[in-house]
Amino acid sequence: QVQVVESGGGLVQAGGSLRLSCAASASIFSISAMGWYRQAPGNKRELVAAISSDGSTSYADSVKGRFTISRDNAKNTVYLQMNNLKPEDTAVYYCNLDPVPTGWGGSEYWGRGTQVTVSS
């Protein structure tokens, strides 16, 4: 069951910025922690940023200081502001619950994601 739609990706030069948006399920958004994940070809999907229902945030070391996650409960939307992008940030970015429940590895539990490509 897909409950999120990601958008905002694109092609950007190193050092540039993008803002990703995730429209989430209205029924659970305001009481659930949400996360942004990314997956590059050949790599495992990794959590890069998370935000709790009360707004507290956490980040992977690789993006800390460059990415900012936020949420607008009135709009049922979570955002990821990405600054100073690097080629190694290139990946498909997804949003989902944080943590992802056990057994949610299948494509039916994830949206299409949004492609971020950073050129050097």
C-alpha positions in Angstrom: 0.0 0.0 0.0 1.7 3.2 -1.2 0.9 6.1 1.1 3.5 8.6 0.0 4.4 10.5 -3.1 7.9 12.0 -3.5 8.7 14.9 -5.7 11.3 17.6 -6.2 14.3 15.7 -7.5 16.3 16.6 -10.6 19.7 17.2 -12.0 22.0 19.7 -10.3 25.7 20.6 -10.2 27.8 19.9 -7.2 27.3 22.6 -4.7 23.7 23.2 -5.7 20.5 22.7 -3.8 17.2 20.9 -4.2 14.1 20.6 -2.0 12.3 17.4 -1.9 8.7 17.0 -0.9 6.7 14.0 0.4 3.0 14.0 0.5 2.0 11.5 3.1 -1.1 9.7 4.4 -3.2 12.1 6.3 -4.5 9.5 8.7 -1.1 8.8 10.4 1.2 11.7 9.4 0.8 13.8 12.5 1.5 11.0 14.9 4.2 9.2 13.0 7.9 9.7 12.7 8.9 10.0 9.0 12.2 9.5 7.3 13.9 10.2 4.0 15.8 7.3 2.5 18.0 7.0 -0.5 19.3 4.2 -2.7 22.0 4.3 -5.3 22.5 1.5 -7.8 24.3 -1.4 -6.2 23.8 0.1 -2.7 21.5 -0.7 0.1 18.7 1.7 0.9 19.8 4.0 3.8 18.1 6.4 6.1 19.5 9.9 5.6 17.2 12.0 7.7 14.3 11.5 10.1 11.8 13.7 11.9 9.6 12.7 14.8 6.0 13.7 15.4 7.1 16.5 17.7 9.7 17.8 15.2 12.9 16.4 16.6 15.4 15.5 13.8 18.3 13.2 13.2 20.7 12.8 10.2 23.1 10.4 8.8 26.7 11.5 9.2 27.1 11.8 5.4 24.5 14.5 5.2 24.7 16.3 8.5 25.1 20.0 8.2 24.0 20.0 4.6 20.4 18.5 4.7 17.5 19.7 6.7 14.3 17.7 7.2 11.1 19.4 8.2 7.4 18.6 8.3 4.2 20.5 7.9 1.5 18.6 9.7 -1.3 20.8 8.3 -0.3 19.8 4.8 0.7 16.2 5.7 4.0 16.8 4.0 7.6 16.2 4.9 10.4 18.1 3.2 14.1 17.6 2.7 16.2 20.7 1.9 19.5 19.6 0.4 22.3 22.1 0.2 25.9 21.8 -1.0 25.0 18.7 -2.9 27.8 16.3 -3.8 28.0 13.6 -6.5 27.8 10.9 -3.9 24.4 12.2 -3.0 23.1 10.8 -6.4 20.4 8.3 -5.6 16.7 7.7 -5.7 15.2 9.4 -2.6 12.2 7.9 -0.8 10.1 8.8 2.2 8.5 6.3 4.5 7.9 5.6 8.2 10.8 5.7 10.5 11.5 3.0 11.3 10.3 1.0 8.4 8.4 -2.0 9.8 10.0 -5.3 9.5 9.1 -6.9 6.1 8.6 -3.7 4.2 11.4 -4.3 1.8 9.1 -5.0 -1.2 8.2 -2.4 -3.7 4.6 -2.3 -2.7 5.6 -0.6 0.6 7.5 2.2 -1.2 6.6 5.0 -3.5 8.3 5.6 -6.8 10.8 7.9 -5.2 12.4 10.9 -6.8 15.7 10.9 -8.6 18.5 13.2 -7.5 21.5 13.4 -9.8 24.5 15.6 -8.8 27.1 16.2 -11.5 30.7 17.1 -10.7 
